[in-house]
Amino acid sequence: MASIIQVGGKWRALIRRKGHPSYCQTFTTKAQAQAWARGIESDIDRGQVLAPKTVLGRVVLVSDLIDTYRKLREKSRPIADTSNEHYMLKTLSRRLGQLDAARLTPADLVAYAEGRKDEDGAGVYTINMDISKLGTVMRLAGVHLKVNLPDVVGQARPLLTHMHLIGGGGKRERRPTEDELVRVVEWLQANRGQVYADVVRFAVATAMRRGEVVRLLWGDLDEGKKLVLVRDRKDPRKKAGNDQWVPLLNGSWELIQAQSRVEDEVRIFPVHEQTLSKYFRDACVALAIPDLHFHDLRHEGISRLFEQGFDIPRVALVSGHKSWNNLKRYAQLRPEDLHHGPGGPVGAVDPDSPPRP
């Protein structure tokens, strides 16, 4: 018989059976704890419960994954104690830390989201960022610890969206999270083809518009300088003939080199822009990623350039903007990233890119 006890305003369910590991989870309501306990006991009775994943004989808790993720980040982009990401991880650890990571379920994430909403007053966008960060933690830390974990974030997203527990923000300041980008790219690669996955990565790396990406020509590459000519770039006064040479930074040159050259095909990415938008939208719907548009990748790319330390004129060389007034609305910088200095947390700049200021 499961033990259901109240601990600090929460309800903890504990199941102990001879010959089986102990199972313990905490819920917002007593009814949730009882329902979970009944499910576990039924699985035990049918012989369907698997032993928890362990590392060196110890159950892997969500808090273990978060601690591992923090250590992994210390080697590249340390998480500042004053950053929003630090508090996000603290919240995830406080509310989910004592749960067995291998047995984490969509119901656990629903309880987490409801608790964040009811007790912390968190909005749908904030909760969405939390859930996305959890997905990143589970994927990276799980691989590092060599444990096979369920894609519980992907499983939970449709339900969380349906219950209006996750969603987009108010103003158009949407930037995709790392977890969202990884999921979209993986979904496109598996369901629509490698070229569509590469276009998404390329759009983030170059901050180009959808139409600009699909119009790029093999004949417009400068192999020696690693530049590409973007023809008829959008301009409020003059679009026709507004051609600009753009440096290929942040892995975009390598993405172009990875594309297949097809006879009689002059375009680097031979896809239709409307099809590209449809497939991107299909990925977001399938993954229950709320309020994310393809054009948001341009916001992300420009913001990353600023976070890498480029000044306004250098960013404008990539984005094509003529004035700061137009460019600044694309620069959605995260205040916490300034703790990492002018280089930001994104990583090293391509060695062939313009020098930093």
C-alpha positions as CSV (number, residue, x, y, z in Angstrom):
1,M,0.0,0.0,0.0
2,A,1.4,3.4,-1.0
3,S,2.1,6.0,1.7
4,I,0.6,9.4,0.9
5,I,1.8,12.2,3.2
6,Q,1.7,16.0,3.0
7,V,5.1,17.7,3.0
8,G,5.4,21.5,2.9
9,G,2.1,22.0,1.1
10,K,2.7,19.2,-1.4
11,W,1.7,15.6,-1.4
12,R,4.4,12.9,-1.5
13,A,3.6,9.3,-2.6
14,L,6.0,6.6,-1.5
15,I,5.8,3.0,-2.7
16,R,7.9,0.2,-1.2
17,R,7.5,-3.4,-2.4
18,K,9.8,-6.3,-1.6
19,G,12.0,-7.1,-4.6
20,H,11.4,-3.7,-6.2
21,P,13.1,-0.3,-5.9
22,S,11.4,2.4,-4.0
23,Y,9.3,4.9,-6.0
24,C,8.7,8.4,-4.7
25,Q,7.2,11.4,-6.3
26,T,5.7,14.7,-5.1
27,F,2.5,16.3,-6.4
28,T,0.5,19.5,-6.1
29,T,-2.7,17.7,-5.0
30,K,-3.5,14.5,-3.0
31,A,-5.6,13.2,-5.9
32,Q,-2.6,13.4,-8.3
33,A,-0.4,11.5,-5.8
34,Q,-3.1,8.8,-5.3
35,A,-3.6,8.4,-9.1
36,W,0.2,8.1,-9.7
37,A,0.6,5.6,-6.8
38,R,-2.3,3.4,-8.2
39,G,-0.7,3.4,-11.6
40,I,2.7,2.3,-10.2
41,E,1.2,-0.4,-8.1
42,S,-0.8,-1.7,-11.0
43,D,2.4,-1.9,-13.1
44,I,4.1,-3.8,-10.3
45,D,1.3,-6.2,-10.1
46,R,1.5,-6.9,-13.9
47,G,5.3,-7.1,-13.7
48,Q,5.7,-4.1,-16.0
49,V,7.7,-1.7,-13.8
50,L,11.3,-1.3,-14.8
51,A,14.1,-0.6,-12.3
52,P,15.1,3.1,-12.2
53,K,18.0,4.2,-14.3
54,T,21.1,4.3,-12.1
55,V,24.6,5.7,-12.3
56,L,27.1,3.8,-10.2
57,G,24.2,2.1,-8.4
58,R,22.3,5.3,-7.6
59,V,19.0,6.4,-9.0
60,V,19.4,9.5,-11.4
61,L,17.3,12.3,-10.0
62,V,16.3,15.4,-12.0
63,S,18.6,17.4,-9.6
64,D,21.5,15.1,-10.6
65,L,20.9,16.1,-14.3
66,I,20.8,19.8,-13.4
67,D,24.0,19.6,-11.4
68,T,25.7,17.8,-14.3
69,Y,24.4,20.4,-16.8
70,R,25.9,23.2,-14.7
71,K,29.2,21.4,-14.6
72,L,29.2,20.9,-18.4
73,R,28.5,24.6,-18.8
74,E,31.4,25.5,-16.6
75,K,33.7,24.3,-19.4
76,S,32.3,26.6,-22.0
77,R,29.7,29.2,-20.9
78,P,29.4,29.3,-17.1
79,I,26.0,30.1,-15.7
80,A,26.2,33.3,-13.6
81,D,24.5,33.3,-10.2
82,T,22.7,36.4,-11.2
83,S,21.4,35.2,-14.5
84,N,17.8,34.2,-15.4
85,E,19.0,30.8,-16.4
86,H,20.4,30.2,-12.9
87,Y,17.1,31.0,-11.2
88,M,15.3,28.9,-13.9
89,L,17.5,25.9,-13.0
90,K,17.0,26.5,-9.3
91,T,13.2,26.5,-9.8
92,L,13.3,23.2,-11.8
93,S,15.5,21.6,-9.1
94,R,13.3,22.8,-6.3
95,R,10.1,21.5,-7.8
96,L,11.3,18.5,-9.7
97,G,14.7,17.7,-8.3
98,Q,13.7,14.7,-6.2
99,L,12.0,12.9,-9.0
100,D,13.5,9.9,-10.7
101,A,14.5,11.3,-14.1
102,A,13.9,8.0,-15.9
103,R,10.3,7.9,-14.7
104,L,9.4,11.5,-15.2
105,T,6.0,11.7,-16.9
106,P,3.9,14.4,-18.7
107,A,1.7,14.4,-15.6
108,D,4.7,15.6,-13.6
109,L,5.3,18.5,-16.0
110,V,1.6,19.4,-15.8
111,A,1.8,19.5,-12.0
112,Y,5.0,21.6,-12.3
113,A,3.3,24.0,-14.7
114,E,0.2,24.3,-12.5
115,G,2.4,25.0,-9.5
116,R,4.3,27.7,-11.3
117,K,1.1,29.3,-12.4
118,D,-0.9,29.1,-9.2
119,E,1.9,29.6,-6.6
120,D,4.5,31.7,-8.4
121,G,2.2,33.6,-10.7
122,A,4.3,32.6,-13.7
123,G,2.9,33.3,-17.2
124,V,2.6,30.8,-20.1
125,Y,5.8,32.2,-21.7
126,T,7.9,31.8,-18.6
127,I,6.6,28.3,-18.0
128,N,7.4,27.5,-21.6
129,M,11.0,28.6,-21.1
130,D,11.3,26.4,-18.0
131,I,10.0,23.4,-19.9
132,S,12.3,24.0,-22.8
133,K,15.3,24.3,-20.4
134,L,14.4,21.0,-18.8
135,G,14.5,19.4,-22.2
136,T,18.0,20.7,-22.9
137,V,19.2,19.6,-19.4
138,M,17.8,16.1,-19.9
139,R,19.2,15.7,-23.4
140,L,22.7,16.9,-22.7
141,A,23.2,15.6,-19.1
142,G,21.6,12.3,-20.0
143,V,24.1,11.7,-22.8
144,H,27.0,12.7,-20.5
145,L,25.8,10.4,-17.8
146,K,25.1,7.6,-20.3
147,V,21.5,7.1,-19.3
148,N,18.7,6.6,-21.7
149,L,15.9,9.1,-20.7
150,P,12.4,9.5,-22.1
151,D,11.6,12.5,-24.2
152,V,9.1,13.6,-21.6
153,V,9.2,17.3,-22.7
154,G,8.2,16.3,-26.2
155,Q,5.4,14.1,-24.9
156,A,4.1,16.7,-22.5
157,R,4.0,19.7,-24.9
158,P,0.7,19.0,-26.6
159,L,-1.1,18.5,-23.3
160,L,0.5,21.7,-21.8
161,T,-0.5,23.7,-24.8
162,H,-4.0,22.3,-24.8
163,M,-4.3,23.2,-21.1
164,H,-3.0,26.8,-21.8
165,L,-0.1,26.3,-19.5
166,I,2.5,27.2,-22.0
167,G,2.4,29.8,-24.8
168,G,4.1,32.7,-26.4
169,G,4.9,36.2,-25.1
170,G,3.0,39.4,-25.6
171,K,5.1,41.7,-27.8
172,R,6.9,40.2,-30.9
173,E,10.2,39.6,-29.0
174,R,10.1,35.9,-29.5
175,R,13.5,34.1,-29.6
176,P,13.6,30.3,-29.9
177,T,15.2,28.5,-27.1
178,E,18.1,26.1,-27.7
179,D,15.8,23.2,-27.0
180,E,13.2,24.4,-29.4
181,L,15.8,24.9,-32.2
182,V,17.2,21.4,-31.7
183,R,13.8,19.8,-31.8
184,V,12.7,21.7,-34.9
185,V,15.9,20.8,-36.7
186,E,15.6,17.1,-35.7
187,W,11.9,17.0,-36.7
188,L,12.6,18.5,-40.1
189,Q,15.5,16.2,-40.7
190,A,13.5,13.1,-39.9
191,N,10.2,14.2,-41.5
192,R,10.9,16.6,-44.4
193,G,14.5,16.1,-45.4
194,Q,18.0,17.3,-44.5
195,V,17.9,20.5,-46.7
196,Y,15.0,21.9,-44.6
197,A,16.8,21.3,-41.4
198,D,19.9,22.9,-42.8
199,V,18.0,26.0,-44.0
200,V,16.8,26.6,-40.4
201,R,20.3,26.3,-39.0
202,F,21.6,28.6,-41.8
203,A,18.8,31.2,-41.1
204,V,19.9,31.4,-37.5
205,A,23.6,31.6,-38.4
206,T,23.2,34.4,-41.0
207,A,20.0,36.2,-39.8
208,M,18.8,36.2,-43.4
209,R,15.1,36.4,-44.3
210,R,13.3,33.3,-45.7
211,G,13.3,34.7,-49.3
212,E,16.9,35.7,-49.2
213,V,18.0,32.2,-48.2
214,V,16.1,30.4,-50.9
215,R,17.4,32.8,-53.6
216,L,21.1,32.3,-52.9
217,L,23.0,31.1,-56.0
218,W,26.1,29.0,-56.3
219,G,27.5,31.5,-58.7
220,D,27.2,34.3,-56.1
221,L,29.7,32.7,-53.7
222,D,33.1,34.2,-53.1
223,E,35.1,31.1,-52.1
224,G,38.2,33.1,-51.1
225,K,36.6,35.6,-48.8
226,K,33.7,33.3,-47.6
227,L,31.1,35.8,-48.7
228,V,27.8,35.4,-50.6
229,L,26.0,38.0,-52.6
230,V,22.4,38.6,-51.5
231,R,20.5,40.0,-54.4
232,D,17.7,42.6,-54.3
233,R,17.8,42.8,-50.5
234,K,14.8,44.4,-48.8
235,D,15.0,48.2,-48.5
236,P,12.3,50.8,-47.9
237,R,13.4,52.9,-50.8
238,K,15.3,50.7,-53.2
239,K,15.0,46.9,-53.4
240,A,15.8,46.2,-57.1
241,G,19.6,46.3,-57.4
242,N,20.2,46.4,-53.7
243,D,22.7,43.6,-53.8
244,Q,25.0,43.1,-50.7
245,W,27.9,40.9,-50.0
246,V,27.4,39.1,-46.7
247,P,30.0,37.3,-44.6
248,L,29.2,33.7,-43.9
249,L,29.8,33.3,-40.1
250,N,29.0,30.9,-37.3
251,G,29.1,27.7,-39.3
252,S,27.0,29.0,-42.3
253,W,29.9,28.6,-44.7
254,E,30.2,24.9,-43.7
255,L,26.5,24.4,-44.1
256,I,26.7,25.7,-47.7
257,Q,29.6,23.4,-48.4
258,A,27.6,20.4,-47.2
259,Q,24.8,21.0,-49.8
260,S,24.7,18.8,-52.8
261,R,25.3,20.4,-56.2
262,V,22.6,19.3,-58.6
263,E,23.0,19.6,-62.3
264,D,20.9,22.5,-63.8
265,E,20.1,23.7,-60.3
266,V,21.7,27.1,-59.7
267,R,20.3,27.7,-56.1
268,I,22.2,26.6,-53.0
269,F,19.0,25.7,-51.2
270,P,16.5,24.5,-53.8
271,V,13.3,24.8,-51.8
272,H,10.2,27.0,-52.2
273,E,9.8,29.7,-49.5
274,Q,6.1,28.9,-49.0
275,T,6.9,25.2,-48.6
276,L,9.7,26.1,-46.1
277,S,7.2,28.1,-44.0
278,K,4.6,25.3,-44.1
279,Y,7.2,22.7,-43.0
280,F,8.5,25.0,-40.2
281,R,4.9,25.5,-39.0
282,D,4.3,21.7,-39.3
283,A,7.3,21.1,-37.0
284,C,6.1,23.6,-34.4
285,V,2.6,22.1,-34.4
286,A,3.9,18.6,-34.1
287,L,6.3,19.5,-31.3
288,A,3.7,21.8,-29.6
289,I,6.1,24.8,-29.7
290,P,3.9,27.9,-29.3
291,D,4.1,31.2,-31.1
292,L,7.3,30.6,-33.1
293,H,7.6,32.0,-36.6
294,F,10.3,31.4,-39.2
295,H,11.1,35.1,-39.1
296,D,11.9,34.8,-35.4
297,L,15.1,33.0,-36.6
298,R,16.2,36.4,-37.9
299,H,15.7,38.0,-34.5
300,E,17.7,35.1,-33.0
301,G,20.6,35.5,-35.4
302,I,20.9,39.2,-35.0
303,S,20.7,38.9,-31.2
304,R,23.4,36.3,-31.2
305,L,25.7,38.6,-33.2
306,F,25.3,41.3,-30.6
307,E,25.9,38.8,-27.8
308,Q,29.1,37.7,-29.6
309,G,30.4,41.3,-29.3
310,F,29.9,42.7,-32.7
311,D,29.1,46.4,-32.8
312,I,26.2,48.0,-34.8
313,P,28.1,48.6,-38.1
314,R,29.4,45.0,-38.2
315,V,26.0,43.5,-37.3
316,A,24.5,45.7,-40.1
317,L,26.9,44.1,-42.6
318,V,25.3,40.8,-41.9
319,S,21.6,41.9,-41.4
320,G,21.5,44.5,-44.2
321,H,19.9,47.2,-42.0
322,K,20.7,50.8,-42.9
323,S,19.8,52.4,-39.5
324,W,20.0,51.6,-35.8
325,N,16.3,52.4,-35.4
326,N,15.3,49.5,-37.6
327,L,18.0,47.2,-36.4
328,K,17.4,47.6,-32.6
329,R,14.0,46.0,-32.7
330,Y,15.7,42.8,-33.8
331,A,18.2,42.9,-31.0
332,Q,16.5,41.0,-28.2
333,L,19.4,40.7,-25.8
334,R,19.2,38.8,-22.5
335,P,20.3,41.1,-19.7
336,E,21.8,38.2,-17.8
337,D,24.2,37.5,-20.6
338,L,26.1,40.7,-19.9
339,H,27.7,38.9,-17.0
340,H,29.8,37.0,-19.5
341,G,31.4,40.2,-20.9
342,P,31.2,41.6,-24.4
343,G,31.6,38.1,-25.9
344,G,28.3,36.9,-24.4
345,P,27.6,33.2,-23.8
346,V,27.1,32.1,-27.3
347,G,30.6,31.0,-28.1
348,A,33.6,32.0,-30.2
349,V,33.2,34.1,-33.3
350,D,34.2,32.5,-36.6
351,P,37.9,33.3,-37.1
352,D,37.2,34.6,-40.6
353,S,34.5,37.1,-39.4
354,P,35.2,40.8,-39.0
355,P,37.2,41.7,-35.9
356,R,35.5,42.5,-32.7
357,P,35.4,46.1,-31.7
